[in-house]
Amino acid sequence: MRLAVVIGNVRDGRFGPTVARWFTEIAAKDGRFTVDVIDLADHELPVGLPAVSPRLDPDPERPEGMHGLTEALTAADAFVVVTPDYNRSYPAALKAAIDWHFTQWEYKAIGFVGYSGASGGLLGHRAPAAGLHRLNAHTVRDYVSFPRYYLLFDESGSLREPEEPAAAAGELLDQVHWWASASAAGRQDRSRQAATI
Ligand SMILES: Cc1cc2nc3c(=O)[nH]c(=O)nc-3n(C[C@H](O)[C@H](O)[C@H](O)COP(=O)(O)O)c2cc1C
């Protein structure tokens, strides 16, 4: 089972990679997943979308600098998206990554780890969860949230009190694993059916 941890923002000086590092270590230690990190900052993500929705044309011409992202999304069985709240919603880069793709998200399990000021990333994941639902992805119930994250992480990027967030991350991984296993089996059935049509 391949889990991709997606760093969902690209701002200079962002805190996202620190949160992603914390979660990636826990996911790797968990042992049920091969864990990859997809940093959206490493990829070309124009907001000028293809002429036809990827839902209607699943393989639109994408910029060359996006090919690595498309391949990494395709390879994943499940995702955990790390995102802050930006103006009570989520970063534009994450929106572009979602909108440029469709089958890469479809029938896959998705969890969220959020952080920000007061709202702890909750607003940053509700909106993409609704969008991903439209793409037939399954967003899991639980999430990890870090309100006022700057009080929770020390200067070296470690959590001052790691136990509770680690337990929440474990719960999230349980749910992602369950749904990822169920949907991986379903995806295999679908491709077998398609091959026999
Ligand atoms: C454009 C912008 C909008 C923001 N909007 C919110 C917000 O709506 N709610 C909130 O709690 N924090 C908000 N913040 C604070 C961010 O959550 C905080 O700066 C966090 O560090 C952003 O993540 P990053 O450092 O990985 O970019 C905003 C920050 C930026 C840059």
The ligand as a Gaussian input file, in Angstrom:
#p B3LYP/6-31G(d) Opt

LIG

0 1
 C       -2.646000      34.171000       2.860000
 C       -2.807000      33.678000       4.272000
 C       -4.078000      33.514000       4.790000
 C       -4.248000      33.006000       6.081000
 N       -5.511000      32.763000       6.557000
 C       -5.682000      32.182000       7.753000
 C       -6.983000      31.810000       8.217000
 O       -7.971000      32.000000       7.540000
 N       -7.098000      31.226000       9.442000
 C       -6.006000      30.992000      10.234000
 O       -6.171000      30.457000      11.333000
 N       -4.764000      31.312000       9.828000
 C       -4.573000      31.894000       8.608000
 N       -3.320000      32.226000       8.166000
 C       -2.216000      31.949000       9.042000
 C       -1.580000      30.669000       8.574000
 O       -2.329000      29.534000       8.932000
 C       -0.162000      30.578000       9.103000
 O        0.526000      31.709000       8.605000
 C        0.551000      29.338000       8.630000
 O        1.916000      29.475000       8.973000
 C        0.446000      29.159000       7.134000
 O        1.075000      27.968000       6.745000
 P        2.468000      28.014000       5.996000
 O        3.469000      28.673000       6.935000
 O        2.827000      26.553000       5.753000
 O        2.272000      28.802000       4.740000
 C       -3.126000      32.734000       6.890000
 C       -1.837000      32.921000       6.353000
 C       -1.668000      33.369000       5.069000
 C       -0.281000      33.514000       4.498000

